[in-house]
Amino acid sequence: MTSTTPPVPARTARSGAALAGGAMLCVQLGLAASVGLFDRIGPEGAAWLRLAWAAVLLVILVRPRPSAFTRTGLLACVALGIVTAGLTLFFMAAVARLPLGTASALEFLGPLGVAVVRGGRRRLQWPALAAVGVVLLTEPWHGGADPVGVAFALAAAVCWAAYILLTQRVGDEVAGLRGLAVSMPVAALAATVVVGPSVLGMLTPELVLVGLGLAVLLPVVPFSLELLALRRLTTAAFGTLMSLEPAVALVVGLVALHQVPGPAAVAGIAFVIAAGVGAERTGRRTAPSGLPVAQ
């Protein structure tokens, strides 16, 4: 589909790229910082604490009103919240068992799948590249990756694919950040049902404050940066930039967590990134009825 929107000015595109890069860095730094809580409240507890504080912050800042939502919009927000809880819990469980770069690359198979399907034509080279990357990352010939961690990362990938589709639906139905201010409390409630009872007794004032800082770093700040970036970039350009997230995760894991990847892992992440860039550039979203493609 040929876009009818005017070209994005170079300066605006550069600022959008900087915002997207800042969002990716915040996400990976937030994940790396969360690892420090695993010994105290577990990966699921760290995920729950982040979601709970993010929900509180967004409700206070946005103050969503019921009158601002249609029935379908509200249902989409609730579904998005449940998927967000699954994405966060599964991925934190994967990070507890796998290097950050490996977990991020496996999780990225979710948006890669969405981009491939959106291509409209058969784009078999991108799934093939990703499959090579997955084999190199998991090294099945000598059990190089924790199979439980791989399963959690793939479950997070499925949730991320659903998250993308539901986020677009919420964006079409609900203006501004109101959808996020509903979906995040739903995510926090869902996580509370799953892991809250086992974590509440372990909380201390120090952990509560740490959770507040982590929630600002992830997801409040990166979600806001992504929103601003999408106002400056085409969806194709934004998706291509986000394809680099496994590489950012690899660097953050190396610097912050001292996770030194082997040659196979580096090659695997490179294959996944190449597949993501190619699929995103051939899989732009068509605009929903009455709405422009996000810029």
N, C-alpha and C positions, 0 to 999 in steps of 0.2 A: 504494500500500500504506500503510495507516495504522500508524504506529509504536505499539507497546505499551509502550515505555520511558517512564519518568516524565520530565516536562519538565526541561530543564537549568536550574539556578538561575542568576539573572542574573549574580551575581558570578563563578560558574564559567564562564559563557559569555564574560564579558568577559576573564577571564584566558586562556581558550582563544583568543579573537580576538587578544589581544596576542601570544601564542606563535606563532600562524600569521603574524601580521604580521612578527614578528622573523625567522621562517624565510624569508619572501619577501625581506626586506631583506638577510639574510646571503647568499642565493643571488645576488642582483643585485650586491651589493658584491664577492662573490667573483669573479663574471664580469668586473666592471669592473677589478678588480685583476689578473686573469689577462691582460688586454689588454696590460699592460706587458711581458709575457714574449714576445709574438708576434715581436718583432724579434730575439730571442735564440735561441728554440728553436721558434718557429712555433706556430700555434694547436693543432695536433695534439699537439705536444710539451708544451704547457702542460696540455692535458687529460690526457695520460698521466701527468704528474708528480703532478697532483692525485689521480688514481685510485690510483696506486701508494702514495702516502702514506696515503690513506684506508683502503686495504686493510690496511696494516701496523697502523695505529692500531686499527681495529676488531677485528682478530685478537687483538691484545694485550689490549684492554679486555674483549672478550666471551668469548674462548677457546672457540669452539664445539666440541662433542664429537660425533663421528660417531653415537653412540648416541642423540642427541637428534633425529635425522632419520629419517623414513620414506623409502623409495625415491622415491615421488612428490614428497615435499617437497624432497628433495635435487635432483631433476631440475628442479623449478620454480626453485630457487635458482640453478642453473647457467644456465637460460634467462634468468632475470632479469639475471644478471651480463652475459651477452652483449648483451642489449638495452641495459643501462646503458652499456656501452662505446660502442655505436653512438650512443645519445642524446648522450653527452658529446662524442664526437669530431665528430659532425655539427654540433652546436650551436656548438661553439667555432669550427669552420670558417665557420659562418654569421656569427658575431659579428665575425670578421676582415674580413668583406665588407659587412656591413650595420650600421646603427645598432642599438644594444642594444634599444631599444623595438620597432623593426620586427621584428628577429629573434625576440624573445620573443612578440610577437603572432602571428607566423606559426607558431611552435612550439606555441602554445596551441591551434591547430586540432586537435591530437591529442586532448587531454582533452575538448575541445568535442565532437568526433565521438563519443567514448565516452559522454558525457552525453546526446547526442541519441539514440543507439541505445538507451540505458537508459530513455528516456522511455516506451517501451512503446507509445506512439501516435505518429502522424505529427506531428512538430513542425517543419514546414518553415520556419517563420519564423526559427528560430535559424540554420540553415545559410544562409538568404538574407541575414540580417544579417551573418554572418561573411563571406560572399562579397563583399558591398559593402565591408566593411572591408579585405579582401585587395586588392581593386582599388584602393582609395585608398592603401594602403600601398605597393603595387608600381608604381603609376602607369604602366601599360603604354603609354599614349598618347604618352609621351616618354621611355620607358626610365629611369624614376626610380630603379630598384633593380637591383643587380647580379644578373643571372639565375642565376649560379652560386651566389651567396649565398642567393637565394630557394630554389633546389633543395636546398641543404644544410639550410635551416631547415625545409622541408617533410619532408625525410627524418628530421630530428629529431622532427617532429610525429608521424610514423608510429611511431617508436621510443617516444615518450612515451605514445602510446595503448597500445602493447604493454606498456610499463613499468607502467602503471596496472593493467591486467588481471593481469599476473604478480605484482605486489606484493600484490594482494588474494589471489591464490592462495597465495602464500608466507605471508601473514598468517594464512590459514585453516589452513595445514599446520604452521607452525613458530611456537613461542612466542617472545616477546621480540624481541631484536635478533639472534638467532642466524642468521636468514635473511640479514640484511644482512651479517653477518660471513662468510658464504659467498659471496654474490653479488658483493660488492665485490672480493675477491681474484680471482674469475673475470673480472670486468670489467677489472681491472688486467692480468691475463695476456692477455686478448684484445687490449687496447690495446697491450701490449708486442709481441705478434706483428705488429700492423699498423704501428706507428710507432716502437717501441722501438729497433730497430737504427739508425735515422737520427738518434735523439736522444741516445743514451747518450754518444756522443763529444763532445757539446756541453755536458755537465753540468759544473758547477763546484760547490765546496762552498757558495758563496753561493746558487746556483740551487736546490740541494737543500734548503737551509733555507727559502728562499722558498716552495718547493713544500709543505713541511710546514705553514707558516702558511696557505697557500691551502686545503690539504686540511681543516684545522680549520674554516675559514670556509665551505667548500663541498667535500664534502657532510656532514661529520661533525656539525657543530652544527645546521644546518637540518633534517637528517633527524631528529635527536633532538627538536628543538622541534616538528616536525610530529607525531611520535609522541605527545608530551605534549598537544598541541592536540587531537588526535583523541580523547583520553580525556575531553575537556571539551566537545566540540562534536558535534552530529550530522554525519553525512557530508554532508548537504545544505548546512548552514551552512559547513562547512569548504570544500567545493567552491566555494561562492559567494565566499568570501573569496579563495581562490586564483585566482579569475577576475580579480582586480585586479592580478595579477602583471605583465601588460604595462604597466600604468600606473606601477607601481613601477620597472620597467625604464626607462621613459621618463624619469622624474625622475632616477634614478641616472645614466643616460647623459648627461643635461643637466648635472648638477652635477659628476660625477666625470670624464666624458670630453669635456665641452663639445660634445656632439652636439645641436645645436639643430634640433628637428623642424619641418617645414613644416606648414601648416594641413591639408593632405591626410593627412599621417601621423598627426597628432593625431586627426583625425576617424576615420581607419581604425582606430586603436587603440580609440577609444570604441565603434565598432560591434562590434569583436571582444569587448570586455569585456561589452557589453550582451548579446551572443549567449551568452557564457559564463555570465553570471548567470542568464539565463532558462533555459538548458538544464540547468544544475545544479539549479535549484529544481524542475524537472519530471522529473528523471532520477535519483532516489535509488536506491541499490542495495537489492535485496532480500537478506535474510539467507541465507547458505548453511545447509545442513541442520545443525541442532544448534548453530549459532553465532548470536549476536545481531549486529545491525547495529552497526558500530563507532560508539562515542560519544566 
